[in-house]
Amino acid sequence: MSASVEALEAALRNVHDPEYPVSVIDMGLIRGLVVQGETARVRITYTSMGCPCKEMIVDDVRDALLRVEGIETVEVEEVFEPWTHRNLSRRARRTMNELGVT
């Protein structure tokens, strides 16, 4: 049975940005998510091109998706689409405000 995109999104809600207690989904870092058979394909961007945590984030994304039933392979494509605070979800904005990040 093939995994669903919704199952992948749910798994990624448990992967947090290393600097803030906000998921990569709510940070707006995930730019594409597709399931093809037993492969999850992820397109991801970062808050800055020089993000020092890129490898950590990719490893955490890969580990989370490999725990999803039906996923055997994860392919991560790093894309450098501009990220702005507008990419934050309402949940992320609320958390950032509570932390004093504006």
Secondary structure, DSSP 8 states (H G I E B T S, - for coil): ----HHHHHHHHTT-B-SSSS-BHHHHT-EEEEEEETTEEEEEE--SSTT-TTHHHHHHHHHHHHHTSTT--EEEEEE------GGGS-HHHHHHHHHTT--
